[in-house]
Amino acid sequence: MKQLTESLQLCVTDATMHNGVKGAFHGAAACLIGVLGVYNAAAWCRRRERHLAVNALIYGAVVLFECYQIGQHCKDGREEI
């Protein structure tokens, strides 16, 4: 059973492989989350509801985290070469 589990392990989960793909995935997530943050910020400007401001701030923090992750994958990708 252990051999089967090892053979099914995705190579994407390996920290040293496919950093370009991982970075692209984080980039796509950052773009989507950025759009959600901009939408919430614009809605807050119009309606001044507290939850919209909180959502915009949370989305902004998540975008920063995703950008950090992209940087880590770029740095790891340069070390592979």
Sequence and secondary structure as in RCSB ss.txt:
>XXXX:A:sequence
MKQLTESLQLCVTDATMHNGVKGAFHGAAACLIGVLGVYNAAAWCRRRERHLAVNALIYGAVVLFECYQIGQHCK
DGREEI
>XXXX:A:secstr
 HHHHHHHS GGGSTTS HHHHHHHHHHHHHHHHHHHHHHHHHHHHH  HHHHHHHHHHHHHHHHHHHHHHHHHH
HHHHH 
